[in-house]
Amino acid sequence: MRIFALVNGQEAVTIPGPKVGAGDFKRVYADPAANGRSRGAALSDLFWYWLSPGPQVHQEHLEAGPRYDEVAKCTRHILVKSKKDTEELTRRVAAHVLDGVRPGLVRLRDEMMPIWAELYYELVFGEPCPPQARDLIVAHADDVVSALKCVRPRNMRRRARLTKYLRQRLADVPHPLPESLTAEEWAYYLQGTFFTTAVVQMSEAMAHLLMIIAQDDGLQRRLAGHPEDIDGVIDDGLRQYPLFGIAHRISTADIELDQLTIPAGTVLCFSYPDFAEQSAKEEFVPFGVAQNRACPARGLAPPTMRVVAQEVLRRFSLASTAAHTRSIPNRGPALLTPRGTRPRRAPLAWLAVRDRWEDVWRSFAQLVFGTYMVLDARRQALCSTYFAGGNR
C-alpha cells in the first residue's frame, strides 16, 4: 500500500492518514465529487495493467456518466435473483465442486475458485458451466490474482483464451448487453466484471472465512451446532481481512471538510485495512459505500458465502497452522479431513514448516515480479495513453 501511495506521487491523499482521519473516511468516500475513477491517477496505469484485457470497460474503472450507468444497470440485472433461487443455485454448484474435493492438504482459495467460476458463469449464461469454460475462467482468475499479489508476472495468453471463448459465446448470453459497448467490449466487460473481479474476490473472501474457522476449534464446533452463527463470522472476517487494500478515486470538484479542503483533481487512496484498525467495529465497509459506486454484489456475496461455508463444513473438518494475513499470498493452506474426524499432527507440522519456507522464496519473488510489473505498467501507461487519445 505504501508503494501504491508512492506511485501516485505527493498529490495523493491517503485516507485515513495525516490529512484526513478515519472519522472522515466514509464522508469523503460518499461525497459526490469523489467519483473520478481512472483518469488522472498514476495508480490507474498499474491497475489497468493488472486487469487487462479490457480495463477501459470494466465497471470498476469506467468514469461516471451514461456509459457507466448503462453498464452498472446491466450488471445489476445479471446478478438479481430471488433469495431462494440464489441459495439453490449456490448449493447445487458448491455440491458439484466439493464432491470432487478429496481430504488432505489443500489451498483453500484454489478449492473455492471453481465454485465461483461455475456460479458466475451460470448467472451470466443461464446454464450449467461446462468443464472447458470452468477451466478457462479459473486459469484466468488465478493469473489475475497471482499478478496482483506479485507472486508471478501476468500471462496475457492465458487471459486471451478466455476472451476468445467469450467472444464466441456472446450470442448465448440471455441478458441485454450495454448498447454503448461494441461486441468486443462486451467480451471484455463480462470477463472483467464477472470472471475477474467476482470470481477473484469471492474466492479470496471464502479463503479468509475458512482460514478463520480452520484456526479456531471452538468456533468450528459451535458452527456445527449453530450453523446460523456463520453470518457473524462472515462479517467479522470481511472486517478483519478486507478484500481491498487501496481503493482509489479522483476528486472531480473540491471536497469541503471541517478543517481541510481537498482540491479537485486529488487522487484519493482509501486504505481499507487502516480504516478497519482505526474505526469502531460496526463501521466497516466491505463493499464500499452505498452513495458512491458500491459493489454490485453486496447483496449477493454474504448469502452465497453462507451456503458455500455450510456445504464445506457439512463434508469436512478444517485445520491450519499456516500464516493468515490480509493479502493471503499463500492461497490459504489447510488440512481437510472427513467431517467429525480429528486432524493428524504430522500433516499440520509439515504444513507449518512448508508455509514458513514459502514465505522466504515468495518474498524474493514478490520483490522481483512486483518491481518488474510496476515498471512495465509505467512503460505501457495503458490508462494514460487511453485518455490521451481523447477517449472517455
TIKOLTOR-189197 format. One line per 2 residues: their letters; for each residue x, y, z of N, C-alpha, C. Coordinates in steps of 0.001 Angstrom, whole numbers. Atoms other than C-alpha are relative to their C-alpha. Layout:
a	X,Y,Z,X,Y,Z,X,Y,Z | ...
//
This chain:
mr	833,-1204,0,0,0,0,865,1251,0 | -920,-1141,61,2953,2303,585,485,225,-1427
if	-410,-116,1398,4055,1535,-2960,-1101,667,-811 | 1114,-616,716,573,2448,-4241,-2,1511,209
al	-13,-1434,-292,784,5803,-2488,1174,691,-695 | -1161,-591,658,4285,6422,-3872,-205,119,-1504
vn	266,-41,1430,3143,5592,-7401,-820,1231,-360 | 871,-1142,279,539,8329,-7168,696,1340,162
gq	-721,-1256,-167,3047,10976,-6098,-468,771,1230 | 246,-772,-1213,2912,13697,-3455,-1402,593,60
ea	1322,-602,-13,-503,14991,-4529,-1072,-944,531 | 980,965,-479,-2246,11806,-3387,-285,218,1479
vt	416,-66,-1406,-4194,11838,-102,-439,-1395,419 | 373,1303,-521,-4285,8528,1776,-952,188,1176
ip	1036,-131,-1021,-7390,8104,3972,-270,-1384,596 | -427,-1005,-979,-7099,7568,6883,1510,239,-74
gp	-1393,-396,61,-3826,9432,7080,204,1313,721 | -307,-1235,-729,-2163,12619,8359,-978,1141,-285
kv	883,-1115,361,-4536,14933,6482,-1472,-286,284 | 1408,389,-166,-7832,13038,6701,-51,-1262,840
ga	46,1127,-921,-8602,10722,9610,-1089,-998,-316 | 986,1058,199,-10726,7605,9921,-1426,519,135
gd	1337,-541,-193,-13678,9712,11073,-602,590,-1255 | 490,-576,1255,-13930,11266,7608,108,-972,-1173
fk	-156,988,1069,-13304,8056,5628,-1291,-140,-809 | 1270,202,692,-16967,7391,4809,-552,1305,-558
rv	482,-1306,472,-17738,11100,4480,622,351,-1348 | -660,-312,1267,-15144,11578,1725,-372,-1030,-1061
ya	334,1066,945,-15892,8211,97,-1376,231,-623 | 1374,-187,463,-19580,9119,-181,-213,1321,-720
dp	188,-1313,610,-19003,12638,-1490,-221,-137,-1507 | 249,88,1442,-20457,13130,-4993,1206,369,-847
aa	-1189,-400,767,-17162,14704,-6048,1098,-1063,15 | -1001,1072,-33,-15210,11527,-5192,-375,-1071,-1008
ng	541,936,999,-16443,9957,-8418,893,-195,-1217 | -944,307,1069,-13431,10085,-10738,607,-1365,238
rs	-396,1383,-241,-12269,6558,-11321,1398,-352,-497 | -1284,406,568,-9235,6232,-13579,811,1173,-515
rg	-709,-1069,673,-8374,9381,-15475,672,937,1000 | -718,-944,-838,-5678,11453,-13807,722,-606,1178
aa	-712,658,-1098,-4286,8863,-11385,1097,-882,-562 | -1101,845,456,-856,7357,-11975,-227,-1452,401
ls	271,1350,-476,-2025,4349,-9969,-879,-773,-980 | 879,674,953,-4600,3626,-12688,782,-779,-1040
dl	-814,745,961,-1843,2616,-15106,342,-1385,538 | -361,1274,-603,-865,-127,-12656,-1214,-932,80
fw	1185,843,-104,-4407,-1391,-12052,-511,-416,-1374 | 401,386,1350,-5253,-1312,-15749,916,-1097,-533
yw	-975,1024,406,-2110,-3346,-16371,-385,-1356,600 | 364,1251,-671,-3171,-5957,-13813,-1325,-558,-508
ls	1339,444,378,-6787,-6089,-15055,-174,-173,-1502 | 111,217,1442,-6023,-6300,-18774,-338,-1477,-284
pg	452,-961,1007,-7531,-7078,-21175,-1333,640,384 | 1289,-639,-127,-10396,-4631,-21221,-266,842,1227
pq	313,-817,-1171,-9959,-2412,-18142,-806,1253,-346 | 709,-1222,389,-11395,506,-20132,-1516,-161,33
vh	1442,219,-102,-14848,-1138,-19991,-363,-795,1248 | 283,655,-1279,-14514,-2776,-16572,-819,962,844
qe	893,-880,-751,-17300,-1432,-14400,729,781,1079 | -722,-684,-1072,-14883,-594,-11595,792,1194,-499
hl	-921,-1025,482,-12806,1624,-13866,-610,952,-1022 | 681,-952,870,-15382,3395,-16029,-218,1319,734
ea	299,-1303,-585,-15714,7107,-15426,-1513,169,153 | 1424,-275,-210,-19041,8384,-14120,-599,605,-1268
gp	653,-524,1189,-21545,9152,-16882,-955,-1031,-575 | 1007,897,584,-24092,7490,-19202,513,-1417,-240
ry	-514,1346,277,-21808,4601,-20175,126,-797,1292 | -89,697,-1286,-21084,3743,-16544,-1393,-399,481
de	1365,285,-466,-24804,3969,-15692,-594,-1199,-740 | 554,1102,773,-25719,1599,-18520,669,-1320,363
va	-723,1218,-359,-23017,-925,-17643,-398,-468,1403 | 383,362,-1371,-23892,-816,-13927,-1404,-592,42
kc	1369,527,61,-27569,-1392,-14758,6,-1430,-527 | -103,1352,550,-26646,-4442,-16862,542,-970,1048
tr	-572,860,-1043,-24522,-5861,-14028,-1040,-347,1054 | 1043,257,-1003,-27350,-5464,-11527,-1044,-968,-543
hi	1003,882,608,-29760,-7161,-13938,480,-1450,-5 | -543,1356,47,-27474,-10175,-14316,64,-619,1395
lv	-195,521,-1358,-26937,-10503,-10555,-1289,-201,781 | 1235,41,-784,-30545,-10118,-9417,-698,-1350,-148
ks	791,1224,-86,-32178,-13372,-8350,-692,-5,1360 | 672,103,-1288,-34586,-14258,-5580,908,-702,998
kk	-804,649,-1039,-33133,-15395,-2266,-43,-1514,-145 | 138,1453,135,-34491,-18897,-2809,798,-516,-1185
dt	-724,446,1194,-33094,-19182,-6333,1509,117,192 | -1429,-185,-248,-29727,-17802,-5234,559,-1113,869
ee	-477,1043,-903,-29391,-20278,-2392,-4,-1363,-678 | 60,1287,692,-30495,-23214,-4547,1131,-127,-1015
lt	-1086,20,975,-28029,-22290,-7300,1338,-198,689 | -1284,84,-696,-25167,-21824,-4846,203,-1377,600
rr	-122,1325,-622,-25880,-25077,-3030,272,-1069,-1056 | -208,982,1067,-26071,-27035,-6277,1419,88,-562
va	-1342,-180,555,-22842,-25570,-7656,1057,-433,1016 | -979,367,-1028,-20981,-25937,-4351,77,-1515,169
ah	10,1452,-152,-22067,-29569,-4028,704,-666,-1169 | -632,582,1193,-20973,-30310,-7584,1515,82,81
vl	-1452,-169,-82,-17485,-28919,-6980,573,-751,1198 | -562,570,-1220,-16973,-30085,-3397,-40,-1523,12
dg	46,1462,68,-17988,-33656,-4179,1251,-563,-682 | -1236,432,644,-14793,-33811,-6225,1250,332,783
vr	-1146,-363,-836,-12542,-32467,-3445,323,-1150,945 | -425,1100,-861,-10548,-35080,-1569,672,538,1264
pg	-675,-430,-1224,-9379,-34789,2065,1512,13,-166 | -1449,-121,54,-5761,-33805,2623,415,1448,59
lv	-508,-1364,10,-3569,-30726,2388,-457,698,-1281 | 536,-735,1145,-5157,-28117,112,358,1474,141
rl	-11,-1463,-26,-5025,-24439,-790,-1467,429,-119 | 1428,-277,-52,-8431,-23113,175,-476,872,-1156
rd	431,-853,1106,-8526,-20392,-2469,-110,-803,-1296 | 52,823,1207,-7776,-22955,-5169,-1246,-873,-19
em	1179,862,-61,-10599,-25195,-3966,-1294,804,-154 | 1196,-839,82,-13055,-22286,-3811,-208,600,-1389
mp	116,-722,1270,-12302,-20728,-7212,-910,-697,-1010 | 930,630,945,-14099,-23394,-9311,-1469,197,366
iw	1386,-236,-405,-17256,-22847,-7247,-493,1317,-567 | 439,-1325,449,-17400,-19154,-8093,81,113,-1512
ae	-29,23,1464,-16378,-19788,-11697,-1312,-580,-540 | 1246,620,452,-19372,-22098,-12118,-1208,870,324
ly	1156,-789,-405,-21756,-19859,-10193,-174,1232,-877 | 144,-1223,794,-20992,-16659,-12088,-168,-307,-1482
ye	303,416,1372,-20936,-18495,-15406,-1501,-205,-157 | 1437,277,111,-24479,-19679,-14719,-832,1268,140
lv	711,-1274,-78,-25579,-16191,-13695,51,743,-1333 | -162,-711,1272,-24224,-14797,-16972,-704,-722,-1131
fg	500,740,1158,-25242,-17576,-19369,-1313,-732,246 | 1280,646,-278,-28256,-19065,-17579,-7,-1491,-229
ep	-106,1441,196,-26990,-22638,-17933,1176,-520,813 | -1138,551,-738,-24651,-25008,-16055,1305,207,-749
cp	-1310,-319,565,-20971,-24320,-16601,674,-1264,-536 | -731,1161,527,-19190,-26773,-18951,1436,-9,511
pq	-1374,93,-523,-15758,-28055,-17864,983,913,-713 | -936,-847,737,-13948,-26164,-20637,-71,1440,483
ar	161,-1384,-450,-15402,-22841,-19536,528,177,1414 | -490,-105,-1378,-14650,-23519,-15876,1514,49,35
dl	-1469,13,25,-11031,-24321,-16652,552,1332,-493 | -462,-1288,533,-10636,-21128,-18707,-179,1112,1017
iv	276,-1050,-981,-12242,-18955,-16024,955,-102,1179 | -894,196,-1151,-10187,-20473,-13186,1426,388,-359
ah	-1363,-336,410,-6922,-20163,-15133,168,1508,-118 | -54,-1454,145,-7700,-16537,-15971,-12,694,1356
ad	121,-654,-1304,-8790,-15543,-12449,1240,-233,852 | -1209,293,-761,-5805,-17280,-10886,1174,833,-504
dv	-1081,-809,543,-3474,-15424,-13241,-111,1446,465 | 197,-1393,-422,-5005,-12049,-12354,382,177,1460
vs	-248,-191,-1426,-4879,-12547,-8594,1457,-286,344 | -1422,260,-244,-1348,-14009,-8714,850,1195,-406
al	-709,-1213,403,-176,-10927,-10625,-238,1121,1003 | 318,-1042,-981,-1970,-8621,-8189,822,-163,1270
kc	-777,261,-1209,-106,-10287,-5317,1492,-95,-294 | -1409,-47,438,3142,-10134,-7319,744,-1298,251
vr	-695,1271,-173,3874,-13834,-6893,429,-582,-1345 | -506,338,1334,4273,-14203,-10671,-490,1069,-977
pr	431,-1001,975,4038,-11974,-13757,-1280,-433,-700 | 1251,320,687,782,-11770,-15709,274,-801,-1271
nm	-102,835,1196,192,-14219,-18567,-1137,383,-937 | 1053,-514,861,-1730,-12459,-21335,-544,-1071,-948
rr	526,1072,840,-2011,-15601,-23476,-1079,-783,725 | 1000,724,-790,-3870,-17344,-20685,-1291,810,81
ra	1178,-848,-77,-6228,-14395,-20375,-702,73,-1355 | 577,-119,1345,-6720,-14172,-24150,-840,-1215,-356
rl	796,1199,298,-8040,-17733,-24246,-1425,150,510 | 1351,-234,-504,-10973,-16743,-22060,-705,1064,-837
tk	593,-1031,848,-11559,-13594,-24136,-545,-607,-1292 | 425,642,1245,-11737,-15691,-27300,-1250,-842,221
yl	1169,829,-306,-14194,-18112,-25685,-1242,870,174 | 1147,-866,-243,-16457,-15271,-24531,-487,654,-1290
rq	415,-559,1294,-16454,-13671,-27994,-855,-994,-773 | 749,1029,727,-17679,-16958,-29434,-1355,-304,631
rl	1222,350,-717,-20435,-17221,-26819,-934,1190,229 | 799,-1196,-277,-21873,-13679,-26874,-1465,-187,-362
ad	1386,201,433,-24995,-14769,-28749,-779,-869,978 | 660,887,-962,-25749,-17230,-25935,-323,681,1319
vp	305,-735,-1238,-25956,-14562,-23219,-1466,433,-46 | 1438,-303,71,-29693,-14260,-22385,-365,1385,506
hp	255,-1334,-535,-29337,-10739,-20957,360,1053,-1050 | -405,-1102,887,-29339,-7497,-22965,1304,611,484
lp	-1289,-574,-363,-25757,-6224,-23003,39,1480,-379 | 16,-1460,186,-24858,-2493,-22934,144,421,-1464
es	-25,-442,1394,-25635,-832,-26273,1163,943,-295 | -1106,-945,212,-22830,1698,-25752,1337,-702,-211
lt	-1232,760,191,-20226,-1084,-25981,-58,-786,-1297 | -89,845,1181,-19036,-2942,-29063,-37,-1468,409
ae	22,1433,-303,-19208,-6727,-29342,1296,-424,686 | -1265,328,-642,-15514,-6954,-28477,13,494,1442
ew	51,-542,-1361,-16098,-4733,-25445,-963,-785,868 | 875,866,-792,-18974,-6984,-24358,807,-1152,614
ay	-831,1098,-515,-16471,-9838,-24031,908,493,1120 | -859,-562,-1042,-14099,-7615,-22069,-793,325,1267
yl	845,-351,-1152,-16934,-6400,-19826,-351,-1248,808 | 352,1231,-708,-18084,-9926,-18983,1226,-608,672
qg	-1223,582,-546,-14519,-11114,-18465,465,758,1232 | -525,-792,-1105,-13530,-8237,-16194,-923,43,1201
tf	933,-191,-1114,-16668,-7781,-14117,-329,-1299,703 | 492,1237,-609,-17809,-11363,-13586,1086,-1060,189
ft	-959,1107,-51,-14856,-13642,-14302,1375,427,474 | -1185,-470,-717,-12121,-11447,-12862,-408,410,1406
ta	274,-551,-1329,-13452,-9342,-10014,-876,-916,842 | 919,809,-801,-16370,-11526,-8904,655,-1309,435
vv	-591,1296,-335,-14511,-14844,-9070,1183,170,947 | -1167,-211,-863,-11295,-13489,-7534,-422,420,1405
qm	347,-523,-1323,-12931,-11547,-4708,-777,-1006,829 | 745,989,-777,-15351,-14291,-3713,896,-1162,424
se	-928,1062,-383,-12578,-16894,-3749,887,457,1157 | -800,-557,-1091,-10442,-14629,-1561,-818,65,1290
am	853,-129,-1188,-13353,-13967,813,-228,-1360,651 | 230,1323,-562,-14063,-17678,1211,1273,-578,598
ah	-1261,488,-570,-10390,-18480,1774,219,611,1380 | -130,-642,-1311,-10304,-15929,4610,-977,-599,1006
ll	1014,541,-908,-13541,-17228,6120,383,-1397,471 | -337,1371,-373,-12413,-20841,6057,1298,-77,801
mi	-1207,-39,-828,-8966,-19961,7437,-335,392,1435 | 440,-373,-1351,-10658,-18244,10402,-566,-1211,722
ia	627,1181,-592,-12704,-21380,11030,1047,-1086,264 | -1003,1064,-124,-9737,-23711,10491,918,211,1194
qd	-942,-296,-1075,-7675,-21947,13155,-686,254,1342 | 742,-186,-1255,-10385,-21850,15840,-892,-1217,225
dg	749,1240,-223,-11525,-25283,17051,-1336,264,683 | 1240,-300,-698,-14108,-23794,19395,-1055,564,-933
lq	932,-572,970,-15679,-21768,16615,-538,-1080,-929 | 428,1065,920,-15772,-24806,14332,-1029,-912,670
rr	978,830,-722,-17571,-26850,16985,-1318,748,174 | 1226,-799,-177,-20038,-24003,17612,-795,62,-1292
la	699,-83,1281,-20852,-23691,13929,-656,-1327,-372 | 602,1306,276,-21518,-27435,13749,-1377,-112,647
gh	1288,47,-682,-24335,-26991,16265,-903,1168,-308 | 776,-1213,286,-25426,-23484,15288,484,608,-1313
pe	-502,-486,1296,-24811,-23003,11555,-440,1421,-312 | 448,-1370,257,-26764,-19728,11626,998,1038,502
di	-1001,-931,-517,-23860,-18163,13545,1042,393,-1042 | -994,-288,1039,-21833,-18159,10314,-116,1435,-505
dg	164,-1377,493,-23304,-14744,9388,896,971,756 | -868,-865,-786,-21460,-13068,12246,1469,-232,-312
vi	-1391,314,342,-18234,-14853,11316,361,606,-1355 | -234,-616,1309,-18584,-13658,7722,258,1489,157
dd	-193,-1439,-214,-18973,-10054,8881,1337,294,666 | -1274,-220,-698,-16036,-10318,11273,1179,-237,-937
gl	-1081,288,923,-13879,-11862,8555,194,1088,-1033 | -102,-1066,993,-14689,-9176,5997,564,1275,614
rq	-556,-1186,-649,-13802,-6525,8553,1474,-194,342 | -1374,246,-427,-10610,-8119,9852,938,-189,-1188
yp	-812,254,1182,-9393,-9143,6401,-685,608,-1228 | 699,-631,1127,-10820,-6572,3958,605,-432,-1330
lf	-450,505,1292,-10656,-7700,352,787,1040,-775 | -733,-1065,674,-9419,-4335,-857,1127,488,900
gi	-1048,-698,-726,-6096,-2837,169,-236,1484,-163 | 229,-1397,347,-6278,528,-1529,-1045,80,-1097
ah	932,-362,1064,-9286,1782,-3495,232,1469,-304 | -299,-1398,298,-8581,4974,-5364,-1109,651,-822
ri	925,-862,739,-10793,7773,-6682,727,1302,-307 | -542,-1317,322,-10071,11152,-8246,-1113,1010,228
st	1032,-1003,-290,-11956,14179,-6924,-256,853,-1237 | 366,-780,1181,-13852,15952,-9722,-428,1416,363
ad	269,-1347,-505,-14584,19012,-7571,588,92,1393 | -508,-149,-1367,-13428,20453,-4249,-896,-755,981
ie	731,683,-1074,-14428,18402,-1202,298,737,1291 | -153,-823,-1194,-15026,20520,1882,-159,-835,1262
ld	60,600,-1320,-14201,19067,5301,110,1100,1047 | -5,-1019,-1062,-14260,20853,8665,1322,761,39
ql	-1310,-634,-152,-10516,21537,8744,827,-5,-1285 | -800,193,1204,-9497,20922,5145,-883,51,-1233
ti	636,78,1311,-10486,21460,1534,879,-863,-893 | -720,868,937,-9478,18645,-786,-286,528,-1399
pa	252,-623,1304,-8997,20275,-4206,-373,-1000,-1080 | 324,836,1155,-10385,18917,-7454,1282,-537,-624
gt	-1158,623,623,-8013,16536,-9208,897,-756,945 | -800,730,-987,-6687,14992,-5994,-278,-1499,-117
vl	158,1449,-30,-6068,11251,-6037,-243,-419,1445 | 395,427,-1342,-7831,9770,-3004,254,-1495,133
cf	-329,1413,-226,-6374,6489,-1744,-666,-449,1303 | 727,467,-1180,-8832,4810,623,603,-1329,459
sy	-659,1182,-549,-6985,2300,2821,-977,-766,894 | 959,800,-761,-9447,-348,3966,620,-605,1267
pd	-568,570,-1230,-7051,-2102,6407,200,1042,1100 | -199,-1033,-1016,-6152,1174,8171,-1324,471,571
fa	1324,-403,-484,-9821,2151,8387,-548,-1049,963 | 485,1065,-878,-10674,-1254,9903,678,54,1359
eq	-739,-60,-1255,-7972,-803,12535,-407,1201,853 | 194,-1257,-728,-8907,2763,13481,-1462,345,279
sa	1410,-339,-159,-12714,2695,13386,-704,-993,910 | 804,886,-835,-15432,1156,15520,-374,-1256,-788
ke	254,1293,630,-16348,-2460,14833,-1150,56,-995 | 1178,-49,858,-19719,-1588,13314,166,923,-1204
ef	-208,-977,1063,-18177,960,10929,629,-583,-1257 | -712,555,1147,-16680,-1491,8451,-827,135,-1283
vp	666,-204,1294,-17469,-1037,4744,581,-1001,-1010 | -632,1002,864,-16606,-4319,2979,-323,156,-1476
fg	414,-127,1397,-18458,-3377,-200,-58,1464,-442 | 53,-1420,330,-17783,369,-333,-1200,655,656
va	1144,-719,-570,-20416,2973,496,-1105,76,-1043 | 1139,72,914,-23901,2886,-991,-131,1248,-861
qn	197,-1255,720,-23749,6543,-2076,944,166,-1185 | -1002,-251,1033,-20784,6119,-4422,600,-1302,-517
ra	-537,1173,694,-20227,3113,-6688,218,-1196,924 | -126,1169,-872,-20868,430,-4086,65,-1275,-833
cp	-129,1271,688,-20092,-3164,-5056,-1377,-522,-407 | 1321,477,427,-22999,-4504,-7163,-374,-1354,584
ar	272,1318,-572,-22664,-7921,-5470,-160,47,1514 | 62,-93,-1460,-23081,-6575,-1940,-1190,-765,583
gl	1137,776,-489,-26492,-8244,-1617,135,-1484,-278 | -162,1395,400,-25344,-11482,-3232,1110,-706,759
ap	-1193,637,-560,-21984,-12091,-1574,-248,-704,1338 | 140,693,-1291,-22910,-12801,2097,-854,-1257,-38
pt	781,1248,-12,-25742,-15300,1446,640,-1130,-785 | -668,1080,735,-23741,-17199,-1154,1196,-524,779
mr	-1086,456,-858,-20732,-17301,1181,-528,-915,1100 | 586,825,-1064,-23001,-18695,3902,-281,-1413,-502
vv	347,1314,537,-24246,-21528,1694,1259,-814,-291 | -1233,729,325,-20753,-22455,469,694,-472,1286
aq	-636,392,-1265,-19357,-22446,4026,-734,-1170,643 | 770,1096,-582,-22178,-24688,5214,238,-1305,-741
ev	-273,1208,779,-21541,-27116,2359,1397,-550,295 | -1347,446,-355,-17827,-27217,3208,-11,-692,1354
lr	-12,541,-1358,-18453,-27805,6918,-854,-1252,130 | 789,1229,-13,-21030,-30491,6162,833,-1198,-422
rf	-840,1079,522,-18301,-32519,4443,1319,-160,753 | -1376,33,-490,-15037,-31578,6148,147,677,1358
sl	-577,-771,-1095,-13296,-30582,9338,1244,683,-560 | -1122,-773,519,-10636,-27925,8770,998,280,1109
as	-1053,-400,-936,-7319,-27217,10460,1112,653,-810 | -1110,-653,691,-4418,-24948,9565,991,572,1005
ta	-1079,-610,-783,-1066,-23966,11071,748,1031,-835 | -647,-969,885,-226,-21584,8198,-312,1419,437
ah	240,-1410,-294,30,-17818,8454,-1281,463,-692 | 1224,-559,576,-3188,-15909,7864,129,1520,8
tr	-149,-1442,147,-2652,-12382,6559,-1055,529,-948 | 1034,-585,847,-4909,-9941,4755,241,-292,-1480
si	-289,202,1414,-3120,-10394,1445,-55,-1468,-422 | 73,1457,191,-3194,-14218,1797,708,-469,-1280
pn	-710,418,1209,-498,-14760,-860,269,-1496,-62 | -235,1447,-12,-131,-18403,240,-1246,-792,-401
rg	1241,598,520,-3717,-19100,-1009,-738,-829,1051 | 751,643,-1075,-4868,-20376,2383,262,-1480,177
pa	-280,1424,-201,-3104,-23688,3149,-784,-550,1198 | 780,613,-1082,-5224,-26034,5259,-39,-1509,-204
ll	189,1445,44,-5810,-29681,6094,-1493,-293,88 | 1387,444,-24,-9207,-31141,5227,-55,-1453,423
tp	257,1383,-398,-10395,-34286,7000,-1502,-230,-48 | 1443,252,30,-13788,-36015,6775,-681,554,1251
rg	753,-637,-1078,-16404,-34318,8933,7,-863,1254 | 47,676,-1289,-16040,-35274,12601,1271,-731,386
tr	-1253,675,-340,-12540,-36761,12422,1031,1025,470 | -1023,-890,-524,-9568,-35292,14245,1193,37,-963
pr	-1156,-99,903,-6671,-33958,12138,1238,-627,628 | -1250,587,-472,-3369,-35806,12427,1048,1090,170
ra	-990,-1031,-322,-444,-33879,13869,1071,136,-1069 | -1119,-35,946,2155,-34817,11245,-272,914,-1196
pl	250,-915,1124,474,-33091,8266,-26,1461,417 | 54,-1383,-460,-119,-29964,10343,1398,532,311
aw	-1378,-420,-255,3519,-29884,11448,708,300,-1323 | -600,-223,1319,4628,-30233,7825,-551,1275,-634
la	622,-1203,557,2157,-27513,6807,655,1251,560 | -633,-1167,-622,3716,-25078,9290,1405,230,-546
vr	-1365,-124,522,7269,-25797,8090,-22,476,-1443 | 81,-378,1418,6322,-25567,4417,-419,1451,-166
dr	491,-1374,118,4466,-22290,4937,1093,1007,348 | -1086,-928,-366,7440,-20644,6687,1069,48,-1096
we	-995,25,1071,9796,-21777,3934,-520,757,-1220 | 572,-699,1144,7442,-20492,1239,44,1515,200
dv	-97,-1442,-270,7468,-17092,2948,1325,568,-510 | -1330,-485,374,11191,-16835,2179,87,215,-1505
wr	-149,-149,1455,11151,-17520,-1558,-1084,899,-584 | 1077,-850,522,7800,-15758,-2034,354,1474,159
sf	-407,-1390,-195,9193,-12529,-574,956,444,-1098 | -931,-320,1086,12009,-12643,-3118,-744,117,-1326
aq	766,-23,1250,9601,-13454,-5944,-838,1269,-100 | 823,-1203,25,7305,-10570,-4968,835,1248,-266
lv	-879,-1144,249,10214,-8150,-4919,356,87,-1485 | -425,18,1409,11365,-9213,-8400,-1181,276,-924
fg	1134,-146,916,7972,-9572,-10086,-747,1311,232 | 677,-1261,-287,6445,-6588,-8302,729,1183,-613
ty	-787,-1083,592,9280,-4309,-9368,-153,14,-1513 | 131,95,1457,9090,-5567,-12940,-1365,519,-462
mv	1332,-382,466,5321,-5084,-13195,-290,1479,222 | 177,-1439,-205,5325,-1598,-11674,698,783,-1105
ld	-743,-696,1051,7985,-519,-14169,-616,-242,-1373 | 603,310,1291,6316,-2305,-17080,-1333,725,-163
ar	1259,-736,55,2958,-742,-16207,244,1477,-281 | -334,-1401,269,4581,2683,-16154,411,180,-1457
rq	-442,-94,1391,6185,1988,-19523,-1183,-70,-964 | 1140,152,903,2951,831,-21163,-1042,1094,188
al	910,-1122,-294,848,3534,-19442,-1362,-191,-670 | 1241,337,685,-2390,1871,-20556,-1095,1031,232
cs	1054,-963,-319,-4704,4276,-18760,333,1382,-555 | -393,-1338,459,-2770,7465,-19529,-113,117,-1517
ty	61,-11,1461,-2493,6553,-23231,-1432,4,-490 | 1412,79,392,-6196,5712,-23444,-661,1377,58
fa	642,-1302,-139,-7319,9083,-22147,706,1082,-817 | -719,-970,831,-4599,10977,-24005,-490,-55,-1436
gg	520,143,1350,-6196,9657,-27190,-1387,570,-173 | 1309,-626,102,-9399,11547,-26460,-1154,-891,408
nr	1054,908,-435,-11321,8598,-25016,-597,450,1322 | 652,-318,-1259,-13758,8885,-22147,-459,-1261,687
//
